[in-house]
Amino acid sequence: MSSFRDDLLAGQVALVTGGGSGICKGIARALMAHGADVIITSRSAERLADAAAELATETGRRCIPAAADVRDAAAIGAVAQRAVDELGRLDVLINGAAGNFLAPAATLSSNAFRTVLEIDTVGTFNASRAAFDAWMKRNGGTIINVSATLHYTGVPLQAHAGAAKAAIDALTRHLAFEWGPSGIRVNAIAPGPIGDTEGMKRLLPPAMSEKLRKRIPLQRFGTVDEIGEATLFLASEAARYVTGAVLVVDGGAWMIGSPMDMLG
């Protein structure tokens, strides 16, 4: 059950990058369940179509699938303009498109490192500019970037992802400062270990899962729904004086250091 009223975002339109699966699909669901119409984008047209149909059936709201690569500024620009043309406005942007894998820095290729930064960081900038140009510079809006806590302590095998997310945190603050006069709030959410995601299963070895859970101050993993609730707060009028902030939603997990310390 949600902590917020069903009509919290009534009449609003959101664009969710990476919205075809995982945390960002859950964010799209939360936005729609609270009154927003949504356009979701990722590179997989088939996955997007399935997700959009599922979300629309569940919530009764419009969900438009629009395949695009966030690394392509023109492509994501066209998606933002489509939101305005077909749904009438663009109030909320969720920057969630991301790439990740486990790799030691000593064997990580320059191309692989660059690819993650291009998807995560350059993609966040491209989508933000797209939303700014299509709607927000004239009408205001809310941008919420999906970050992480990897760079708070340093995590083995995650130099590429940590660097990308650190850059997203910096970009969040820079855009909040520059675009605030246009009525645009820019914030970020840093999820911790979210148990009901494919990424968690893929990136955290099974042997470490229970050890990590016991070390987290709140003694459990988070859920996609909890990230959705945090997003609703930042997207709502309750956060109307919040900008340039990174909201950590991880049960205190970042304070225990790297989960990879438990290996061995």
N, C-alpha and C positions, 0 to 999 in steps of 0.2 A: 504494500500500500504506500502511495506517495505521501510525502510530507506537505505537498503543495496542492493548491486548488487546481481542478481540472482545466480551468480557463486562464491559467497564469499567463500563457503566451497567445491568447486568442487574437486572431487577425495578423499574426506575425509570420514571416517566411524565413527559413534558415537554409543555408548551404552547408553540407557536411562532407568534407573530403575524407576518403577512407571509409565512407558510410556503408559499404556493402557487407562488412563483417566485423566481428569483435567488439571492442569497446565503442567504436564510433557508430556501429549499427545500434548498439544499446543507447547511445546518446541521441541518435535520430529518433528512436522509439520514445524516449523520454520527452523530447521536444514535441513530437506529434501527439502524444498522450495528453499534453497540456495545451493543446489548441493550435500549434503551429503547422503550417504546410512546409514540406521539406523537399529539397532536391539533393540527392546523394550522388557522389561521384567517386570513381576509382578506375583502374585500367581494365577491369574485367566486366564487359557488358553483360555477360550471362549471369554472373553473380549479382550484379546490380539489379537486373530485372527481377530476379527471384526475391531479393531482399526488399525491393520496393513494393512488390505485390504482397509480400508477407506483412510488411509494416502498415500498408494501407488497409489491409483486411483487419488487422488487429486494432487499429486506432480509429478508423473511419476518416482519416485525413488524407490529403493528397501527398503522394510521394513520387517524384519524378526521377527516374534513373538517367544519368548522363555520363557516359564513359569518357574519361579524359585522363591524361597524365599531368600531374601537377608540376612536373618539370618543364612542361610546355606552356609558357605564359599565354600564348594566343589561345590554346585549347581551354585552359581554365578560365580565361577571360570570357570566352564564348559561353561557358557554363554559367558564370555569374550573370551575364546579360540575359541568358535564357530564363534564369530565375525571375528577373525583373519583367521580362516580356510575357512569360506565361503565368506567373504567380503574382505579379503586380508590384513587388517590392523585394528588398533583401535586408532584413533587420539583423540577422545573426549569422556569423560565419564560424564554423568549427573547423579548425585546421588539425586534422587527425591522420592524414596520409603519412605512412612511415614505412621504413624498411629496416630489418634487423636480422642478425644471425650471430652466432658465437664464433669468435676468431681471435687468436692471439695476435697482438700487435706486431710481433716479430715475423709473422707470416702473412699478415694482412696486405693485400696488394693496394697500390695507389688507386686503381680503378674502383675496387670494392669500397674503399674508404670514401672516395669522391661520390660514388653512387648513393650512399646513405645520406651524406650531407645534401646532395641535390634533391633527393626525395623529401627529406624531413625539413631542412632549413630553407633551401631555395624554393621548395614547394609551398612552404608556409608564407614566404614573402610574395610569391606569385599569386597565390589565392587571396592574400590580404590586399594586394594592389588591385586585383580584379574586382573584389567587393567594393573597395574604395572608389574606383573609377565608375563602376556600374550604378552605384546607389549611395554609398555611405558618405562621400564627400559633400553631398548636397543635403542629406537627410539624417545623418548620424547612424549609429548602429553599435553592435557589440561583436567583438572578435575574441574568440576563446581558442587558445593554442594548447594542444595536448603535448605536454612535456614529459619529464621523468625525473627521478632522483639519482640517476647513475653518476652524475658528475659532482654530487655533494661530497662523496668520499672516495670516488674512484672504484671501478669494478673491473676485475680481470676479464678479458675476452670481449669487452664492450667499449673500447676506445673510440670506435667510429660512431656508435650510437650516443655515447656520452658527450662527445664533441658536438654532435648535431643538436642535442637537446640543450646543452649549455648555450649554444648560439641562439636557439629559439627563445630561451629565457631573456637573453640580451635584446633580441628583436622585439619581444613583448614590451619591454620598458621603453625602447626607443620609439616604437610606434605609438604607445600610450602618450608619450610626451608630445610628439609631433602632431598627432591627429586628435588630441583632446579638444582643441579649439573648434573642431568640426563636429563635436558631440559624439565622438567615437570612443568607446571604452575598449581597452585591449588588456586582457588578462590571460593567465595560463592555469591549467590544472596539471599537477604532477601525480599521476597514479602510482601506487606502490604495487606489490604483488596482488594481482586480481585473479582469483582462483578459477573462475569459469570462463577462461579464454584460451584459445589455441596457442597464443604466444607464450603464455605461462607454461603450458605443457611442453612446448618446443624448446624453450630457453632454460628451463630449470630442471636439471636431472632429477628423476623420481626419488632417488636416495636422499636428496637434499630437502625435499619439500616439507616433510614433517619436522625436520630439525629447524628449518626456517620458521615455520608456523609457531613453534614453541618459543622462539626468541623475539617475535614481534610483540611489542608492549600490549597490544589488544588481543594477542593470542589467537589470531585467525587471519585468513586472507580476506581481501576485499571482494566486492561483487561489482559486476557491470552496472547494476541498478544504482549502487552508491556513487559511482562516477557520474551517472546520469543525474542524480540529485544535486551533486555539486555543480554540475553544468547548469541546471535549472536556476540555482541560486545566482550564479554569475550572470546569467542571461536576463534575470528578472529585475524589476524595479527595486527589489530589496538590496541590490548591489549597485544602485545608481551612483554612489560616490566611491566606488572601488574601481581603480584602474592601475595598470602597471604591476599588478600583484600576481604571484605564483601561489596557488592554493594547493598545498600538499595533501593528498588523500591516500594515506598509506598505513594507517594504524600505528604510526610512530616507527615504521620499519627502517626509515633512513638513518635513524639514530644508532642502530646496531652495527653499522658498517656494512661492508660487502658480504652478500650471502655466499660468495665464492670462498670466503675465509673458512667455510665449514668443510671444504673438500679435503680429502686426505685422511 
